Structures are given as C-alpha cells and as structure tokens.
Amino acid sequence: MSNELILDSLQRRMRAMHSLYEDACATMTVDQVNHVEREPCLPIAFSLFHFVNMEDTAYFLISGGEAPIWNDEWAEKLGVAINDHGKERTPEEMVGQRIENYEAFIDYMNAVWARTEKFLADLDPATLTDVLIPKPYPPQIASTYSARVGGEVGITKLDAIECWWYQHGLRHMGEIEHARALVGLEGMTS
C-alpha cells in the first residue's frame, strides 16, 4: 500500500474517531461526565480530558516541535480538578478528575481536533516513515505500547500517529462508551 493511501486512511479514521467524541460530548451533561460509579473507577471526565490532552501533547513530537494548545488559560477556563493528563499517575490519584466548564472543554477539544486534522491534511505522505524515536528506547518509552509497535529502527511518524492518536483515542472511547451505560446512556456505534 502506498503512503498516499495510508495517509488517506489515517485522515478518514481520525475524522471518524473525532466524530465519536463530538457525538458523545453532545449527548452528555456535565453531571454525567463527572459521575463516579464507585472509587477507584474513573469518571468520564478523566477519559475525555486525558485523551484530548494527550493528543494535544503528542502533537509536539509528531509535528516536529509545535507547542501544545493547552496552557494555564485553558486550565482556568475548563476548571479541571487536576491539571494533568494523568499518564504517569494511578487511578487512585485521578479519580478526582472533574471538568467544571464543559462548554470550554468542548471548545478545547474542537481546537485540538482542528489542528490535528489540518496537520494530517497538509502532511507529506513521504514523511510517514520518518523515525521519531530511534532504538534503543529511553526508559519512559521502552514499556509502552508504541515501543511494541515500533519497527527495527524505532517509532516512525506513522507508528506515532497510529498509537498515540488513533488507537489511544479508540481505547478511551471504549471506556467512555462503557461509562455512558453506567449513567443511563447508549453507546456510540453498533
């Protein structure tokens, strides 16, 4: 398969995955998003903020150095209880995650989606094989899923987009779909 076809598929899959988040957010209230079924089960707020913020944060490595959108101004607007995506934290530490201003969160999410999708629309397909993290991996990468996916030379831009954005996003959408059932809502797709 050519890099052009691979990129076309990535663009369509990312748009489809983003649309699941948009539809989920449009059909939930802030109370449903912040609901904790029982501790240490994480609220939907964790999965939503975690993934959107991770997609934003990973943009730095995938794009070659552009800073995340997230900053203190966004943190204040959203009123997140924990100003951290939680990647290096335990569920017990993140069970307190809440989103105070849900509309501001949706604005942040849409800004992240727009930037990612523009990046993919403008991406030169030939750069998909660029190595972002060569082997041997540093300790913080060596135990990750993306390290398992990386090839002989390391983690390529394609690997990073697939692992850090697409597959990561689908994983958390699965959590969100399950948690939606716990607050009386339906899943997102059949």
KETI-46939 format. One record per residue (C-alpha): residue number from 1; residue in one letter; x, y, z. Coordinates in steps of 0.2 Angstrom, whole numbers. Each point is the difference from the previous one (the first is absolute). Layout:
BEGIN
     k   r       u       v       w
   NUM   a       X       Y       Z
...
! end
This chain:
BEGIN
     k   r       u       v       w
     1   m       0       0       0
     2   s       7      17      -4
     3   n       3      14      12
     4   e     -13      10      -8
     5   l     -14     -13       3
     6   i       6      -3      18
     7   l      -1      19       3
     8   d     -17       1      -8
     9   s      -6     -14      12
    10   l       8       8      15
    11   q      -9      17      -4
    12   r     -17      -9      -2
    13   r       2     -11      16
    14   m       6      15      10
    15   r     -15      10      -6
    16   a     -12     -14       4
    17   m       8      -3      18
    18   h      -1      19       3
    19   s     -19      -1      -5
    20   l      -3     -13      13
    21   y       7      12      14
    22   e     -11      14      -7
    23   d     -16     -10       0
    24   a       4      -7      17
    25   c       3      17       7
    26   a     -16       7      -8
    27   t     -10     -13       9
    28   m       7       1      17
    29   t      -2      13      14
    30   v      13       6      11
    31   d      -7     -10      15
    32   q       1     -16     -11
    33   v      18       4      -5
    34   n       5       3      18
    35   h     -10     -15       8
    36   v      11     -13       9
    37   e      -9     -17       1
    38   r      11      -5      14
    39   e      18       3       5
    40   p      13      -3      -7
    41   c     -10      -1     -17
    42   l       4      16     -10
    43   p     -13      12      -5
    44   i      -3       3     -19
    45   a       8      17       4
    46   f      17      -9       2
    47   s      -1     -10     -17
    48   l      -6      16      -9
    49   f      13      12       6
    50   h      14     -13       1
    51   f      -2      -5     -19
    52   v      -3      18      -7
    53   n      15       6      10
    54   m      11     -14      -5
    55   e      -4       3     -18
    56   d       4      18       2
    57   t      16      -4      10
    58   a       6     -14     -13
    59   y      -2      14     -14
    60   f      17       6       6
    61   l       9     -16      -5
    62   i     -10      -4     -15
    63   s       1      18      -8
    64   g      18       2       4
    65   g      -1      13      14
    66   e     -16      10       0
    67   a      -6       4      18
    68   p     -16      -7       7
    69   i     -16      10       0
    70   w      -2      -3      18
    71   n       6      13      12
    72   d      -5       9      16
    73   e     -14      10      -8
    74   w      -8     -16      -6
    75   a       2      -8      17
    76   e      -9      15       8
    77   k     -14       0     -13
    78   l      -3     -19       2
    79   g       2       0      18
    80   v       7     -18       0
    81   a       2      -7      18
    82   i      17      -7      -5
    83   n      10      10     -12
    84   d       9     -16      -7
    85   h      -4     -13     -13
    86   g       4     -13      13
    87   k      11     -11     -11
    88   e      12      -2      14
    89   r     -12      -1      14
    90   t     -11     -14       8
    91   p     -19      -2      -2
    92   e       0       4      19
    93   e       8      17      -4
    94   m     -11       4     -15
    95   v     -17      -5       7
    96   g      -3      18       5
    97   q       2       6     -18
    98   r     -15      12      -4
    99   i      -4      12     -13
   100   e      -9      16       6
   101   n      -3       9     -16
   102   y      -6     -13     -12
   103   e      -3      12     -14
   104   a      18       6       1
   105   f       6     -18       0
   106   i      -9      -2     -17
   107   d       8      15      -6
   108   y      17      -6       4
   109   m      -4     -17      -7
   110   n      -6       7     -16
   111   a      16      11      -1
   112   v      11     -16       2
   113   w     -10      -9     -13
   114   a       1      14     -13
   115   r      19       1       2
   116   t       3     -18      -1
   117   e     -11      -2     -15
   118   k       8      15      -9
   119   f      17      -8       4
   120   l      -5     -16      -8
   121   a      -8       9     -15
   122   d      17       9      -3
   123   l      11     -15       4
   124   d      12      -5     -13
   125   p      -3     -19      -2
   126   a      19      -3      -2
   127   t       3       5      18
   128   l     -11     -14       7
   129   t      16     -11       1
   130   d      10      14       9
   131   v       7      -7      16
   132   l      -6      10      15
   133   i       8     -11      14
   134   p      14     -11      -5
   135   k       5     -16       9
   136   p       6      -3      13
   137   y     -15       8       9
   138   p       2      11      15
   139   p      -8      -8      16
   140   q     -16      11      -1
   141   i      -3      -7     -17
   142   a       7     -18       1
   143   s     -16      -7      10
   144   t     -13       8     -11
   145   y     -11      -7     -13
   146   s       8      11     -13
   147   a      17      -8       4
   148   r      -8     -17      -4
   149   v      -7       7     -17
   150   g      16       8      -5
   151   g      11      -8     -13
   152   e      18      -4      -2
   153   v       5      18       0
   154   g     -12       6      13
   155   i     -16      10       0
   156   t      -5       8     -16
   157   k     -12      14      -3
   158   l     -12     -12      -6
   159   d       2     -11      16
   160   a      -2      16      10
   161   i     -16       6      -8
   162   e      -7     -18       0
   163   c       4      -3      19
   164   w       0      17       8
   165   w     -15       7      -9
   166   y     -11     -13      -9
   167   q       1     -16      11
   168   h       2      10      16
   169   g     -16      10      -4
   170   l     -10     -16      -4
   171   r       6      -8      16
   172   h      -7      14      10
   173   m     -16       1     -10
   174   g      -3     -18       5
   175   e       2       6      18
   176   i     -12      15      -3
   177   e     -13     -12      -8
   178   h       1     -12      15
   179   a      -2      15      12
   180   r     -14       7     -10
   181   a     -10     -16       4
   182   l       3       3      18
   183   v      -8      17      -1
   184   g     -15      -6     -10
   185   l       6       4     -18
   186   e       3     -10     -15
   187   g      16      -4      -9
   188   m       6       9     -15
   189   t       0     -13     -14
   190   s      -7     -17      -4
! end
